[in-house]
């Protein structure tokens, strides 16, 4: 797995907003959608690497596309 360490939930939310997602709900987790997909980001500093990789995949992005959005 390529390096993807140190991504906080705030940075992830900003990156997904650039990809066309918007926040639907905020509590212990942040739920975002683009109208077709729904992703849930845990509030963690940093978000676990494997969890973040799964969220990126669920969003329909590749790891390199996500890194460019950061």
Secondary structure, 3 states (H helix, E strand, C coil): CCCCCCCCHHHHHHHHHHCCCEEEEECCEEEEECCCCEEEEECCCCCCHHHHHHHHHHCCCCHHHHHHHC
